[in-house]
Amino acid sequence: MSVETSADDRSLYVKLTWALQAICVVGLVLAVVRRHWENAFLIVAVIVLTLVPAFLWRRYRVTIPPEFQFISALFVFLSLFVGSVAGYYSKYWWWDIMLHTSSGFLLGIIGFLALFLLNRTDRIPHGMKPAFLCFFAVTFAVFLGVAWEIFEFACDRLGTGMDMQSTKSGVVDTMVDLIVDTLGAIVVALMGYAYLRSGRYSFLADGVRKFLAKNPSLFRRRARSA
């Protein structure tokens, strides 16, 4: 598989991301007109999060591959817009489980790539073992999963009326979320371990190589004094 994304593929990913953002803008207008302020707040959050890659480019000249931008935007869209605004969390029992599994997967990728890429700079010691990188990916995803569950619990306890954890099965809901978060992260860890050992897993390998190719200035090693 080619490391570089073709121009047509880049254009497709960009257009799909724009389409998600356009849907959110329409939803925001409707929410404001109907005075659904909670939905309006969530939609604004979706739009802001999908604009993070553009901010990284403008502020730090960090380029995120377009397919990663689309995957991230799609997850935020499905989680906040479709899940919360459109009410899929209450309509479909499996929606929350699917998204938590996906979040564990995505956060595991972020944790793995962050440490892997930092290991190519002078910011942290070099030569970390593959097992540690993969362990970090799992713990990174699980930690953020726990932080999110604490946030849900706090929102419910503060009486926001959001009912983010089911009042009838709050403990079960929390445990299922954490379990699927962990399973998603473990899948990424196994993929990462296979890549570090053999370089054969194309998804992670291509993602790493594309990021390195697009951001060479981030990974230039400083000359060491004798």
N, C-alpha and C positions, 0 to 999 in steps of 0.2 A: 504494500500500500504506500502510495506517495505521501511524504511528510507534508508537502505544501498543499494547502487548500486551493482548488481551482477558483478562478475569478467568478465563474457561474455559481459555485457553491457558496462563496463569500456573499455574493449578491443575494442569493436565496435566504441565507441566514439573517442578513441585515433586514431584508424585506419582511421576513416573518417576525422579527423583533419589533419592527415598526408597526406591524399589524396588531400585535399584542398591546402596544402602547396606545394605538388609535382606539382600540376597543375600550381601554381603560379611560381615555379622555371622554368618550361618549358616555360611559358609565358614570363618570364623575359629574358631568353636566346633568344627567338624569337624577343623580342622588341629590345634587344641590337644589334642583327644581322641586323635587319631592320633599326636600328638607330631611333627608335621611343622613344626618350628620355623621353617625358612626360609620356608615358605608362610605361616605365621602372621605373621611379620615383614612380608612383602609385603602381606598383607591389611590389617594395621594401617596400613601406609603408604597404601594405597588409601583407607581410611576417613578418615584424617587429611587427606589432600589434598582429598577431597570436602567436608570441613567448612571449608575455607579461606574460602569466601564468607561463611559464618555468622560466622567470626572477624572478618573485615573489617567486617561490620556492627556487631557488638558492641563491637569495640575502636575503630574509626575512623568508624563510621556511614557507611561506603561501601557502596552498594547495587549489586550485580551483577545485571543483567537475568536473569530465571529461565532463559531459553533458553540464555544463555551458561553459566550454572551447570550446566545439564544436559549441554551439549556437552563441557564440561571434565570433568565427572564420568564421562561415557561414555568419553572418551578414556583417562582414568586406569584405568577399569574394564577396558576392552579390552586395554590395554597390560600392566598388572601382574597383574590377576586372571585374565583369560582367557588372555593370552599366556604369563605365567610360571607361575601356579599351575595352570591347566588344561593347560598344555603345548602351546598352539597354535603357539608359535614352532618347535617341533620337528616338529609334525604337518603344518604347512602352510608351504611355503617362501615363499609370498607374504605371510604375515601380518606379518612384520617390515617388508617393503617398504611395505605398505599403511599401517602405523602411522607409519613414518618420514615418508612423504609427508604424512600427516595432521598430524604434529607440526610439520613445516615450515610447513604452512598455518596451524595454530593459533598458533605462535610468531610467524609473520609478522604475523598479525592483532594479537597482543598488542604487538609492537614498533611497528607502525603506529599503533595507538590510543593507546599510552602517549605517544609523542612528539606526536601530533596534539592530544591533550588537554592535555598540558603546555604546548603552544604557546598555549593559550587562557588561561594563567595568567601570573603575573609571575615564575615560576621559571626560565624560559629566555627568550632573546631572541625577539621575535615576527617574523612575516614570513618564515618558512622556506619555501623553494621546494618545490613538490610532489615534484620529482625527488629532493630530499634526504630527505624523509619516507619515500618508497618505498625508497630505497637503504638507509636505516637499518633498515627493516623486514626487508629481506633479510639484512643483516649481523647483525642481532640474532638472527634465527632460525638462521643458519649458525654463529654463534659458540656458541650453546647446543648446537647439534648436534655441533660439535667437542668441546665440554666433555663431552657425554654419551659420545662415543666414547673419550675419554681415561679416563673413569670405567670404562667397560666393559673397556678394556685393563688398567687398574690392578687391577680385580677379578680378572681372569684371571691376571695375573702374580703376585698375592698368594696364589694357590692356593686360592681359595674354593670351587672345584669348580662354579661357576655356568656356565662356558663361555659367557659372554655374546657373545664373538666366536668364530666357528667356528674350531676348531684347524686345520682343513684349508684354510680359505679366509678367514683373518682379514683380509688386505689387501683382498680382493674385497668381503667383507662390509662393511668400513668404508667403502670408496669408494662402494659402491652406496647405503649409508645416507646419506652426505653428499650424493650427487648428488640423491637424491629429496627430502632435506630442502631443498636449494636450489631445486629445481623447485617444491615446494609454496610456498616463500616468494616466489618470482618471480610465481606466479599471484596471490598476495595483493597484491604490489606493483603489478601491472598493474591489479587491481581498485581499489586505493587511488588510483592515478593517474587512472583514469577517474572516480572519485568526486570527487576534488579539482578536476578540470577541468570536470566537467559536473554532478556531484551526482546522477547517474542510477543508480548502482549501489546498489540498495535495501538489500542485506544490510549493507554497511559503513555506509551513510548512516543506516539505522534504528538500528543498534547504537550509533553515536556519539550520535545524538539522544536515545535512551533513557537512555544513561549520563549525558548532560548534564542531562536532565530530572530524573533521580532523585538527582543529587548536585550541586545548584546551588551549595552552599556551597564546593565544591572549586575553583570556577572564577570566583569573584568577584575582579575586578581591584581591587587597592588603589589608592586615589587617589594620583596622583603630585603631588609638591610642585612649585610653580612655579619 
